[in-house]
Amino acid sequence: MRYRPGICFICESFRSRPTSRLQPIARTFSRAQGLRSRSIRHEPPHVESKTPRSSNLAPLESIDRSVTAATSSSSLSSYWKTLGRRSSLLQTQYEALFQNTNVPPEDKVLEIARNIEESARAVTASVPIPSVPVKSGNAASSLLTLDDDGTRSVSRSVSTPQQNSSREEEVDALSNLSLQLVLHPLVFFSPALLKSYVTTQTLLRRPESLPKIFSLYKTKPYGVPNTKPQKYRHTNPSAAKNAIPAELADAALSAAIDAKDLPLALAIIETSFATPSFQRSKLVRKALLPGLGLSLAPAAAMVVASKLSLLQTTMDPSDATAIYFVGITAYIGFTAAIGFVALTTANDQMDRVSWATGLPLRERWIRKEERDAVDRVAVAWGFRDKARRGDEEGAEWLHLKDWIAQRGMILDRVELMEGMQ
C-alpha cells in the first residue's frame, strides 16, 4: 500500500473496504448498544424500607419499574406523574389521620413520616435519562466514536423543562407535607420523628426549616391523650432528653454547607451544639460514669490500704493504712488531673478555629462539638489553599469572624498558622 499524505493507514484500510460490509456491522453495534442501555444504564433506583407500607400508597417497586421502562421523554413524564400520585395519596393519608381531635398514635405518625422519607429517596434518586446518539458525518468520525468492544460511546442526556418542573413540584410537596406533620399541635415530636424529618429535608435539599424545627423539638408541648378539651404538657428546653443528637446536627450542618448558606449554618449550630440541653446530655453520657468512679475512689483506696497494712510488720497497721491511703488517692488524683488537662488542651484536631486564652478547661471540653462545627464552617467558607488563609474578606467573612469571637473562640490564630510557629 502506497503512503498518502493526510490520512493514516487505519483509515486507509477502512476506506479501501466496500461500504456494503460496513452497514451490517453498524446495525450490529446499534443493537448491542440498545441491549446494553436497557440492561445497564436504565437500572432502577433501589429504595429499601424496614417499615410496612400503607395499603393505600403506590408501592415503590412500581415506581422502580416505571424507571426501568423509561426510554423516552414521555415515559419519564409518566414516572414523575407516578410520584405525584404518591404525594397526593400521602396528603390524603395525612388528612385522614387528623379527622378526629384525639392525639394520633405515634406509630401511625411515624408510618407517614417514613413513607414521606421513602418518597424523598425515590425523587432524589438518579433517574436515568435516555441517550441520543450523535450523528457522524464521515467514516473517520465514526471510527473515533467506537469503544474497544465496538459500541458507540458518544451520547448526550436529554432533560426537558417539564421534567425539571415536575421534579421541583414533587420536592416542594414532600417538603411541605413533612413540615406540616411535625408542626401539627397533636403530634408528639419524638426522636424517631426528628430523625425522619432531618433525613427527608436533607435528601430533598431543603434545610431552611431545620433551625426552627430544632428549636421546636425542645419546646413543643405534647398533648395528653383522651382529654376534652385537649390538654398539653410543657417540656423543659434545657433537659438532657431534649438535646439534638450529634449525628442529626452534623447532617443538617452538611446540608447547610452544601447550600452555601452561612446564616443557616450558624443558626443550626446555635440551635443544636450550643444549647444547654446538648451540654447536659454530653455530661450525662460521657462524664457521669467517670465522675461516679472518681467519687468512689477514696472508699476503694481505704479498703485497699487496710488490706495492704496487714502485709507488713515494720510499723503500726493504722499508720501504714494512712500512708497507703494517701499514696493511692494522690496517685489517682494526679493521674486524673493530668489526663483531663491533656484532653482539654489538645489542639491537633483544630484547623482554623481555636479557643481564646483564659477560657476554662471544663468549658473547652463541654463545648468541643460546637468548636468542631464552627471549624467546619470556617474551612468551608475560607480559602482551600493554606498559604492564602487569613486573606479572606467580605461582609460574610467579617460576620463569621465576629460571631466566632463572641463565643470565646479565635479564627486563624497567628501562632498556630503554618510558618508562624
Secondary structure by P-SEA (a helix, b strand, c coil): ccccccccaaaaaaaaccaaaaaaaaaaaaaaaaaaaaccccccbbbbbccccccccccaaaaaaaaaacccaaaaaaaaaaaaaaaaaaaaaaaaaacccccccaaaaaaaaaaaaaaaaaaacccccbbbbbbbccaaaaaaaccccccccbbbbbbcaaaaaaaaaaaaaaaaaaaaaaacccccccaaaaaaaaaaaaaaccccaaaaaaaaaacbbbbbcccccbbbbbbccccccccccaaaaaaaaaaaaaaccaaaaaaaaaaccccaaaaaaaaacccaaaaaaaaaaaaaaaaaaaaaaaacccccaaaaaaaaaaaaaaaaaaaaaaaaaaaaacccccccccccccccaaaaaaaaaaaaaaaaaaaaacccccccccccccaaaaaaaaaaaaacccccccccccccc
